[in-house]
Amino acid sequence: MGPEPRRGSYANGQGVLQDNVVAHMWYNISSANGFEIGGQNRDSVAKFMPPQDISKAQAMARECMGSNYQNCGD
C-alpha cells in the first residue's frame, strides 16, 4: 500500500504543508498503480497548477517509482 495514506495529506494540507506538486506526484503514482481515483484527483489538482509544476511533479513521480519509493521528494 505504501504511499496511499500520505497523498491526500499534501492536497489538503493535513499534517503537512499543502503542496500541489507533491500531491500531484502521489496521485500520479496512485494512478500508475491502478487506482482510478488517483488519476481523477491528479487531474483535479493539475487544474490549479502551472505547467512547470506539473512537469516537476511528473519527474518526481518517475524518480520516486524508479527508486522503489526511496526518493520521493519529502
GIRA-V219359 format. One record per residue. N is the residue number from 1. OMEGA is omega in whole degrees, -180 to 180 (* if undefined). Layout:
N_OMEGA ; N_OMEGA
This chain:
1_172 ; 2_-171 ; 3_-173 ; 4_-175 ; 5_-172 ; 6_-170 ; 7_178 ; 8_-179 ; 9_-179 ; 10_-180 ; 11_-176 ; 12_-177 ; 13_-179 ; 14_179 ; 15_177 ; 16_174 ; 17_177 ; 18_-176 ; 19_-178 ; 20_-179 ; 21_-180 ; 22_177 ; 23_178 ; 24_180 ; 25_-178 ; 26_177 ; 27_179 ; 28_178 ; 29_178 ; 30_179 ; 31_-180 ; 32_179 ; 33_171 ; 34_180 ; 35_-177 ; 36_-179 ; 37_177 ; 38_178 ; 39_178 ; 40_179 ; 41_177 ; 42_-179 ; 43_178 ; 44_179 ; 45_-177 ; 46_179 ; 47_-177 ; 48_-175 ; 49_172 ; 50_-177 ; 51_-179 ; 52_177 ; 53_177 ; 54_178 ; 55_178 ; 56_180 ; 57_179 ; 58_178 ; 59_179 ; 60_178 ; 61_178 ; 62_180 ; 63_-180 ; 64_-179 ; 65_180 ; 66_179 ; 67_-177 ; 68_175 ; 69_179 ; 70_-177 ; 71_-171 ; 72_170 ; 73_177 ; 74_*
